[in-house]
Amino acid sequence: MTGGPGVKDAPHAFGDEDRDQEQDPLGDLGKLERRAMLAWVGENLAEVRRTATGERPVYWVLGLGLVVGLVAYVGGYLITTSTPTEPPGLVGDLLYALGYALWTGVVVVVFLQIIPEAKRRQYKRALDAYEAASREEVGARNEASPDR
């Protein structure tokens, strides 16, 4: 059940064109668009790096989750206390529980992920600075000592 060169539904072979596309993610852009995009990235390099490392989107999502959670929590509480009847009371209870879960989840993530990650980066920067200073010190000693 092998087919010849005209077989339909055959899997696409991974050719040179695909490899070039994989190596150059901007391969589908024209020269003008490519130049414009690279110029924009060059002008906004610090912001692009922050976004690419993932810090900014995580903080925005956590902030949004905290705000929406607190609003839902307070709104659900107000609905629950103001209308004891069944349909609005149920919606209030659900909103209250959703809000509580959202904002407490954000607090847990901050304490279990964000703060330890920030401390890890702080220690890494300190270690990198120490290693760079050690290399400079060793280099200075090697230059000062005679080889012969």
N, C-alpha and C positions, 0 to 999 in steps of 0.2 A: 504494500500500500504506500509505496513511495511515489512521489509525483515528479514530473519533469519541471522544466523551467517555467511553465505556464500554470502552475498549481495556484488555485485561488485559496484564500484564507491561510496561506502559509505564514509562519511567524516572520516578522521583520528581522532581517539580519542586521547585526550591529556593524555598520560600515564606517568608512572614513568620515563621511559627512556627519554621522551621529557623534563620533569621537570629537570632531572639531567643535560641534555644538556644545558638547559636555565640557570641553576645556575652555571655551569662550562663551560665557553666559549671555553676552551681548551680541552674539552672532546673528540674531534675527533682526537687529536694528541696522538701518542704513548708516552711511558715514556721518551724515549731518546729525541725525538723532543720537548716534553714539558719542560724537564730539560734544553735543549739548549736554548729554547726561553726565559724561565724565567731568565736564566743566562745573556742573552743578554740584556733583559730589565733592570735587576739589574745593569749592567755595564753602561747603557745609560739612567738611570732613569730621569735625569734632562731634557734631550732632548725629551724623550718620553712624559713626563708631559707637556712640552711646546707645543708639537704637538697635544696632546690630548685635551688641552684647546682651541685649534683652533686659536691661535694667528698667528703662523707661516704660515699656509696655506693661511690665509686671506691676510697677508702682501705680500706673493709671488704672489698671484693672482692679487692683486692691483698693485704691481710693474710691473708685466707683462702686465696688461691692460694699464698702463700708457705708457710704452715703445712702445707697439704695436700701441696704439692710436696716439702717437706723430709721429711715423714712417709713419703710414697710412695718417695722416694729412699732413705732409710735402710732402710725395710722391704724394698724390692726388693734392696738390697745384702745385707741379712741373709739373705733367702731364697736369693739366688744363691750366696752363699758357703757356706751350710749344706747345701743339697741340690743336688748336681751332676746329679741325674737329669733326664730330659727334661721332663716336664710341669711340675713345680714350678720348675725352672730357667728355663723359658720365661716362666712367669708372673712370676718374680722379675726377669728381664731387662726384660720389658715394664713392670713397675711401676717399676723403676729408671729406665728411659728416660723414662717419663711424669713421674716426680718431678723428674728433672733438667730436663726441658723446662719444667715449671711454675715451679719456683723461679728458674731462670735467666731465664725470660720476665718474671717480676715484677721482677727486678733490672734488666733492660733497660728496662722501662717506667718504673721509678722514675728512672733516669738520663736517659732520652730525653724523658719527658713530665712527670712530677711535679715534679722539681727545676726544670727551665726554666720551667714554669708558675708555680711559687711565686716564682721570681725576677722573672718578668714582672709578677705582681701587686704585688710589693714595689716595683719601679720605678714602676708605675702609681700606687701610693699616694704615693710620694715626689713624682712629677710633679704629681699633683693638689694635694698640700700646697703645693708651690712656686707653682703657678698661683693658688691661693687667697690665699697670702701676697702675691703680686704684685698681685692685684686689690685687696686691702685697702690696700696701699701706694699704689697709683694713686688709689684712692678717698680716702685720707687727704690726698694731695697736692692733689687737686682741691678738697676742702673747705677746705684751708688757703689756697689761692690765690684772690685776689679775681677775680670774673667781670667786673667793670666797672672 
